[in-house]
């Protein structure tokens, strides 16, 4: 049990640092996205000469922003969830159900992560139409997103296991 606590504490700390860095990078990407859109508006409507790249760049920034904040949203329970079944169950049974759902989610996230890596690899064969860089760098957002969500999922599994082992810790049954 001591090892489980140690691993959970380290993973929780690592995830917290990763989510802080990701959130700060996401704000920068949002600002860059807005700037590229404003630049396109200026060139299109003021100079009457639209640039070919701002819309595609803004889309790439938006994809990366989403990839960077998804783990934090997952950790905070900000995704849509139906939890009325958990609330109707006894706490121990609700924890078991949550653990089962987290394990299933981990398997799905692991598969999505590997598919994202394959997609990233194939992206080197395709270039963005307007800014001529390989699309792999945009596609890299997929394994980053699913990999960080998988790390959070593992943290939640460990937290849930610790809650099952020590139900007196007063942990919420949803792993939060």
Backbone as a ProteinNet text record, in pm:
[ID]
protein_1_A
[PRIMARY]
XXXXXXXXXXXXXXXXXXXXXXXXXXXXXXXXXXXXXXXXXXXXXXXXXXXXXXXXXXXXXXXXXXXXXXXXXXXXXXXXXXXXXXXXXXXXXXXXXXXXXXXXXXXXXXXXXXXXXXXXXXXXXXXXXXXXXXXXXXXXXXXXXXXXXXXXXXXXXXXXXXXXXXXXXXXXXXXX
[TERTIARY]
82.9	0	87	202.2	293.1	342.5	371.3	418.3	309.5	185.7	73.3	58.2	70.2	64.6	179.3	298.7	416.9	400	357.4	338.1	229.1	119.7	10.2	55.5	128.1	174.5	266.2	357.1	450.2	377	284.6	209.4	118.8	59	-25.8	55.9	174.3	261	305	345	385.7	270.6	151.1	33.9	1.2	13.3	-15.1	80.3	208.8	308.7	279	250.7	220.2	95.6	-7.1	-130.4	-109.8	-25.4	4.9	77.6	177.9	251	157.2	75.6	-17.5	-118.2	-171.5	-268.8	-205.3	-82.1	-13.7	16.1	56.5	78.6	-53	-160.7	-291.3	-333.2	-306.7	-339.9	-261.2	-135.3	-52.8	-110.5	-151.1	-208.1	-340	-420.6	-545.7	-514.2	-416.8	-378.5	-325.8	-242.3	-190.2	-301.6	-396.6	-510.2	-590.2	-618.7	-693.3	-614.7	-484.1	-401.5	-400.3	-391	-389.7	-524.2	-633.5	-766.2	-781.6	-736.8	-743	-656.2	-541.1	-454.3	-526	-592.9	-666.8	-779.9	-852	-960.2	-903.1	-793.1	-729.9	-689.5	-620.3	-575.3	-691.7	-794.9	-906.3	-993.8	-1028.1	-1127.4	-1067.9	-948	-886.6	-797.1	-712.2	-619.7	-675.4	-788.9	-855.1	-760.7	-682	-584.5	-567.4	-655.2	-655.4	-528.3	-477	-360.4	-405.7	-321.9	-365.4	-352.5	-274.8	-241.5	-308.9	-362	-410.1	-520.6	-612.9	-721.5	-670.3	-578.6	-522.3	-434.7	-360.7	-277.4	-365.3	-472.1	-563.9	-627.6	-662.9	-720.3	-618.5	-492.9	-388.1	-368.5	-369.8	-357.2	-474.5	-594.8	-712.3	-703	-657.5	-642.7	-542.2	-429.2	-327.9	-376.4	-449.9	-503.1	-594.5	-680.7	-770.9	-691.7	-589.2	-508.3	-438	-395.4	-321.5	-409.9	-535.3	-621.6	-713	-716.8	-809.2	-777.4	-649.3	-614	-661	-646.6	-691.4	-843.4	-913.3	-1059.1	-1101.3	-1031.4	-1059.8	-1031.7	-921.6	-883.8	-986.4	-1035	-1129.8	-1273.4	-1296.9	-1432.5	-1518	-1455.6	-1527.5	-1592.1	-1567.7	-1634.1	-1776.7	-1861.9	-1999.8	-2000.9	-2079.4	-2088.7	-2228.9	-2271.6	-2398.3	-2362.4	-2392.3	-2349	-2463.8	-2586.5	-2698.1	-2695.1	-2639.9	-2629.1	-2532.5	-2419.9	-2323.4	-2388.5	-2469.9	-2529.6	-2633.8	-2694.2	-2796.6	-2736.2	-2607.4	-2542.8	-2478.8	-2458.6	-2377.8	-2235.7	-2168.1	-2036	-1933.4	-1928.1	-1829	-1858.8	-1983.8	-2022.1	-1999.4	-2026.4	-2001.8	-1852.6	-1768	-1622.1	-1579.6	-1638.1	-1606.3	-1650	-1769.8	-1817.5	-1726.3	-1688.9	-1598.9	-1465.5	-1413.3	-1286.6	-1299.4	-1408.5	-1431.5	-1437.8	-1509.6	-1520.6	-1385.9	-1305.9	-1173.1	-1080.9	-1090.4	-1008.4	-1049.8	-1179.4	-1226.9	-1179.4	-1189.9	-1143	-993	-916.8	-772.1	-741.9	-815.3	-794.8	-828.4	-936.8	-974.3	-868.6	-823.9	-721.8	-589.7	-554.4	-431.1	-442.1	-556.4	-577.1	-575.4	-640.8	-641.3	-500.8	-423	-285.1	-203.5	-215	-138.6	-186.7	-317.9	-368.6	-319.2	-312.1	-261.1	-115.8	-35.5	104.9	115.9	31.1	30.3	-10.4	-111	-157.5	-46.4	24	137.2	242.4	274.2	374.4	332.2	206.2	157.7	152.9	145	136.2	259.7	371.3	492.7	482.9	384.4	365.2	271.9	211.2	115.3	159.6	146.8	184.4	59.9	63.1	-46.5	-50.5	-168.4	-184.9	-125	-137.9	-98.4	37.1	80.1	206.7	314.2	289.8	389	466.9	421.9	485.5	413.7	484.5	415.2	301	189.3	74.2	99.3	208.4	241.6	247.6	292.8	306.2	170.4	71.1	-64.8	-120.2	-94.7	-144.6	-81.2	34	98.6	10.2	-82.7	-174.4	-256.3	-284.8	-366.4	-296	-173.3	-110.3	-78.5	-52.7	-31.1	-159.6	-270.3	-400.3	-430.9	-426.2	-464	-359.8	-232.2	-127.9	-141.8	-166.4	-182.8	-312.2	-416.6	-540.8	-520.6	-438.7	-409	-333.3	-239.5	-168.4	-265.2	-356.9	-458	-546.8	-582.3	-665.7	-597	-467.8	-392.7	-390.1	-372.7	-376.9	-512.5	-620.2	-754.3	-777.7	-722.4	-733.8	-663.2	-541.8	-468	-542.3	-596.9	-672.3	-794.1	-859.3	-976.4	-937.6	-826.2	-778	-745.3	-681.8	-651.5	-779.7	-882.1	-1010.9	-1080.3	-1064.2	-1122.4	-1049.7	-917.2	-837.6	-858.8	-884.1	-904.7	-1030.7	-1148.9	-1272.5	-1293.9	-1215.5	-1230.6	-1167.6	-1103	-1040.9	-1142.3	-1271	-1376.9	-1356.1	-1307.2	-1291.6	-1425.4	-1448.8	-1571.1	-1570.8	-1685.7	-1690.1	-1651.3	-1654.7	-1619.6	-1470.7	-1390	-1245.7	-1191.9	-1279.5	-1236.5	-1182.2
-119.9	0	125.8	117.5	231.5	265.6	161.9	183	250.7	207.2	266.6	415	447.7	588.4	668.3	610.2	678.7	704	600.6	615.2	718.2	710.4	806.1	949.3	969.6	1105	1160.3	1077.4	1123.9	1153.6	1064.4	1085.5	1207.3	1226.5	1343.8	1473.1	1472.7	1590.7	1615.4	1509.2	1521.6	1574.9	1518.2	1563.9	1709.4	1749.5	1888.4	1983.7	1948.9	2032.1	2035.7	1918.4	1909.1	1990.3	1983.2	2057.5	2208.3	2249.6	2392.3	2445.2	2372.7	2412.8	2413.9	2309.4	2300.3	2414.8	2447.9	2557.6	2690.4	2712.8	2837	2841.1	2728.2	2723.1	2743	2689.5	2703.4	2849.4	2927	3070	3140.1	3104.3	3162.6	3125.3	3000.1	2956.4	3027.1	3048.7	3123	3265.1	3328.7	3464.3	3465.1	3367.8	3359.6	3331	3249.6	3220.5	3347.3	3423.3	3548.1	3646.6	3655.9	3746.1	3706.8	3577.7	3536.7	3563.6	3547.5	3577.1	3727	3807.6	3953.4	3999.6	3936.5	3968.3	3937.8	3824.4	3788.6	3887.4	3926.9	4025.1	4157.3	4200.8	4326.1	4317.7	4211.7	4199.7	4184.1	4109	4084.1	4207.6	4277	4383.4	4523.5	4541.3	4673.8	4686.6	4589	4593.6	4524.4	4457.2	4387	4285.6	4216.5	4121.6	4009.7	3910.1	3803.5	3720.1	3688.7	3601.4	3454.9	3367.1	3227.4	3142.6	3185.2	3097.7	3121.8	3239.7	3260.7	3166.7	3129.6	3042	2903.4	2851.7	2719.5	2721.7	2828.7	2843	2855.8	2933.7	2949.4	2815.7	2737	2605.1	2514.4	2519.1	2438.7	2482.1	2613.2	2662.6	2615.2	2615.6	2572.2	2422.7	2342.3	2198.7	2174.1	2243.6	2226.6	2276.9	2387	2439.4	2335.7	2274.7	2172.5	2052.6	2012.6	1898	1925.5	2048.5	2082.9	2093.2	2131.1	2149.1	2029.9	1932.1	1819.5	1737.4	1717.7	1640.5	1711.2	1842.3	1917.3	1910.9	1920.2	1909.1	1770.7	1667.4	1530.2	1516.4	1570.1	1562.5	1632.9	1746.5	1825.2	1776.2	1674.7	1624.8	1720.3	1795.4	1897.1	1843.8	1717.4	1660.2	1622.2	1608.8	1569.8	1427.9	1407.4	1275.4	1254.5	1131.2	1093.6	1021.5	1084.6	1027.6	993.1	991.1	962.7	818.2	725.7	587.1	576.6	649	650.4	702.1	804.6	867.9	778.8	686.4	598.3	473.9	448	327.2	352	245	258.7	301.5	377.4	431.4	327.6	212.9	110.6	57.2	34.2	-14.9	93.1	216.5	327.6	338.7	316.6	319.4	206.3	89	-24.3	4.6	60.2	95.8	201.4	300.3	405	345.2	252.6	187.1	109.4	37.4	-36.9	58.6	167.5	265.5	331.1	356.9	414.5	317.2	188.8	88.7	80	81.6	80	206.6	320.7	445.9	440.8	377.7	366	284.2	177.1	94.8	172.8	248.5	331.1	438.9	506	610.7	554.4	435.3	372.1	344.8	294.6	268.2	399.1	501.9	631.5	691	672.7	721.2	654.1	521.2	450.9	489.7	507.3	554.2	695.2	778.9	914.7	915.5	824.7	813.8	770.7	677.2	633.7	749.9	824.3	939.9	1043.8	1068.1	1160.9	1115.7	987.8	934.4	953.1	927.3	945.8	1092.8	1180.6	1323.4	1380.5	1311	1359.7	1348.1	1270.9	1256.6	1362.3	1442.2	1543.7	1680.3	1779.6	1915.4	2003.4	2100.8	2197.5	2277.4	2305.2	2372.2	2512.1	2583.9	2724.5	2754.6	2675.7	2711.1	2604.9	2506.4	2411.5	2330.2	2325.6	2239.7	2105.5	1997.1	1868.2	1877	1816.6	1817.6	1734	1660.8	1579.6	1664.8	1787.5	1873.2	1915.9	1921.7	1945.6	1815.1	1703.9	1573.6	1527	1579.9	1543.8	1578.9	1669.8	1706.9	1586.7	1493.3	1377.1	1289.8	1242.7	1162.4	1242.6	1371.8	1455.3	1458.6	1481.3	1486.5	1354.3	1245.7	1116.3	1064.4	1096.5	1054.8	1123.5	1252.8	1324.1	1283.1	1257.6	1208.7	1069.8	987	854.7	865	958.7	979.5	1020.3	1109.3	1150.8	1032.9	952.3	835.6	738.2	716.1	627.2	684.3	815.6	880.1	857.1	871.8	851.5	706.3	614	471.6	446.5	498.8	481.3	544.1	662.7	731.2	648.5	589.8	506.7	379.4	318.6	199.1	231.3	345	386.7	411.1	465.7	487.6	358.6	256.7	125.7	60.2	77.7	17.4	87.5	217.5	296.5	380.2	318.9	394.2	504.9	507.5	611.4	743.3	745.8	868.5	971.5	932	1021.5	1072.3	987.9	1027.7	1017.9	1106.2	1101.2	974.7	911.9	788.3	805.7	926.2	945.7	966.5	953.7	963.5	1105.3	1202.7	1343.5	1381.6
0	0	0	66	71.5	-69	-146.8	-283.9	-367.7	-349.9	-423	-388.9	-260.9	-218.9	-281.3	-281.2	-335.7	-485.5	-559.4	-704.1	-732.2	-658.4	-678.8	-652.6	-544.7	-510.3	-619	-669.2	-773.5	-903.4	-940.8	-1064.5	-1052.8	-936.7	-913.5	-926.9	-870.4	-879.3	-1023.9	-1093.9	-1233.6	-1318.1	-1299.1	-1375.1	-1345.5	-1219.3	-1182.3	-1254.2	-1256	-1325.7	-1475.1	-1531.7	-1674.8	-1710.5	-1627.1	-1654	-1639.8	-1547.5	-1533.1	-1655.6	-1699.5	-1821.1	-1940.6	-1953.2	-2066	-2066.9	-1950.8	-1943.4	-1984	-1941.7	-1979.6	-2129.3	-2186.1	-2330.8	-2406.8	-2352.4	-2417.4	-2426.6	-2321	-2326	-2436.5	-2450.9	-2556.5	-2692.6	-2708.8	-2836.3	-2866.9	-2766.2	-2787.7	-2835	-2771.1	-2811.5	-2954.8	-2989	-3125.7	-3226.5	-3187.6	-3274.4	-3301.8	-3197.6	-3214.1	-3300.6	-3277.1	-3357.8	-3504.6	-3533.1	-3673.2	-3740.1	-3665.6	-3721.8	-3744.2	-3648.4	-3665.6	-3783.1	-3798	-3911.7	-4043	-4048	-4169.7	-4196.2	-4093.7	-4110	-4162.6	-4104.8	-4148.8	-4296.3	-4332.1	-4471	-4567.2	-4529.1	-4619.1	-4636.5	-4527.1	-4535.3	-4540.6	-4489.9	-4494.8	-4618.2	-4639.4	-4753.1	-4877.6	-4862.6	-4972.7	-5039.2	-4957.1	-5008.3	-4904.3	-4908.6	-4807.8	-4814.2	-4697	-4686.6	-4694.8	-4747.2	-4762.2	-4635.8	-4536.7	-4425.7	-4290.4	-4256.7	-4119	-4071.7	-4158	-4114.2	-4078.2	-4158.4	-4130.7	-4005.6	-3987.6	-3867.7	-3743.1	-3752.6	-3638.7	-3602.1	-3702.8	-3677.4	-3606.4	-3650.3	-3585.3	-3440.4	-3414.9	-3277.3	-3191.3	-3249.9	-3174.8	-3141.9	-3236.8	-3213.5	-3101.4	-3105.9	-3002.7	-2866.7	-2866.8	-2740.9	-2675.6	-2754.9	-2702.8	-2650.1	-2723.7	-2681.1	-2548.6	-2529	-2407.7	-2283.8	-2299.5	-2181.4	-2154.1	-2243.2	-2224.5	-2099.3	-2068.3	-1948.7	-1822.1	-1819.5	-1701.9	-1688.9	-1800.9	-1797	-1747.3	-1793.1	-1749.3	-1599.5	-1555.2	-1413.7	-1324.6	-1371	-1291.8	-1304.4	-1387.6	-1407.6	-1487.9	-1578.4	-1655.1	-1782.1	-1815.7	-1931.9	-1893.2	-1990.2	-1965.6	-1909.2	-1804.4	-1742.9	-1687.5	-1692.2	-1630.3	-1501.2	-1389.3	-1261.4	-1168	-1217.9	-1128.2	-1079.6	-1158.7	-1114.2	-995.9	-1005	-894	-765.2	-779.7	-662	-594.9	-670.6	-614.3	-549.3	-572.3	-521.8	-385.8	-310.9	-188.2	-227.1	-141.7	-177.1	-224.1	-158.3	-197	-336.8	-366.7	-499.2	-605.6	-569.9	-663.1	-694.9	-596.1	-619.6	-713.1	-693.8	-781.8	-925.9	-941.7	-1074.8	-1137.8	-1058.8	-1109	-1151.5	-1072.9	-1106.6	-1237.3	-1253.6	-1377.9	-1497.4	-1482.5	-1590.9	-1621.5	-1518.3	-1539.5	-1613.1	-1580.2	-1649.9	-1796.8	-1823.7	-1962.7	-2035	-1969.1	-2029.3	-2056.2	-1966.2	-1987.3	-2112.1	-2132.2	-2251.8	-2378.7	-2373.8	-2489	-2514	-2408.8	-2423.6	-2474.8	-2430	-2478.8	-2628.9	-2670.9	-2814.8	-2894.3	-2843.4	-2911.8	-2918.1	-2812.7	-2811	-2921.6	-2933.4	-3037.5	-3176.8	-3194	-3323	-3352.9	-3251.9	-3268.8	-3312.3	-3255.9	-3297.9	-3443.9	-3484.7	-3625.5	-3716.7	-3675.4	-3752.1	-3764.6	-3653.7	-3653.5	-3753.7	-3752.9	-3844.8	-3990.4	-4020.5	-4158	-4197.9	-4099.9	-4128.3	-4195.1	-4189	-4255.2	-4406.9	-4455.3	-4600.1	-4657.7	-4570.5	-4614.3	-4565.1	-4650.1	-4611.3	-4606.4	-4517.4	-4508.3	-4637.8	-4685.3	-4814.3	-4815.1	-4705.1	-4709.3	-4647	-4548.8	-4485.2	-4504	-4586.6	-4639.7	-4537	-4413.9	-4313.8	-4312.2	-4274.3	-4262.7	-4161.5	-4196.4	-4105.5	-3980.5	-3979.7	-3862.4	-3736.7	-3749.1	-3630.4	-3576.5	-3661.7	-3613.8	-3556.5	-3626.5	-3583.6	-3452.2	-3417.3	-3291.1	-3171.7	-3192	-3084.1	-3036.6	-3126.2	-3087	-2982.7	-3008.1	-2903	-2776.6	-2791.1	-2671.6	-2588.2	-2654.9	-2586.9	-2517.4	-2592.4	-2535.9	-2437.1	-2457.9	-2364	-2229.7	-2231.1	-2103.9	-2034.1	-2112.4	-2052	-1991.6	-2055.4	-2001.6	-1869.3	-1861.3	-1734.7	-1623.3	-1654.5	-1556.1	-1519.7	-1619.6	-1594.4	-1498.8	-1519.6	-1430.3	-1289	-1278.3	-1146.3	-1079.4	-1156.1	-1100.1	-1061.1	-1139.2	-1103	-969.9	-957	-831.3	-714.5	-736.5	-631.3	-590.4	-689.7	-662	-588.2	-629.1	-558	-412.9	-390.6	-253.1	-174.8	-242.1	-177	-140.9	-225.3	-195	-77.8	-76.8	29.9	163.7	160	281.8	267.8	279.8	260.4	362.4	467.1	569.2	525.5	406.4	359.1	312	306.8	262.5	121.2	35.1	-105.4	-172.4	-267.4	-344.6	-430.7	-453	-528.9	-676	-728.1	-868.9	-889.4	-787.4	-801.1	-796.6	-776.2	-774.1	-638.9
[MASK]
++++++++++++++++++++++++++++++++++++++++++++++++++++++++++++++++++++++++++++++++++++++++++++++++++++++++++++++++++++++++++++++++++++++++++++++++++++++++++++++++++++++++++++++++

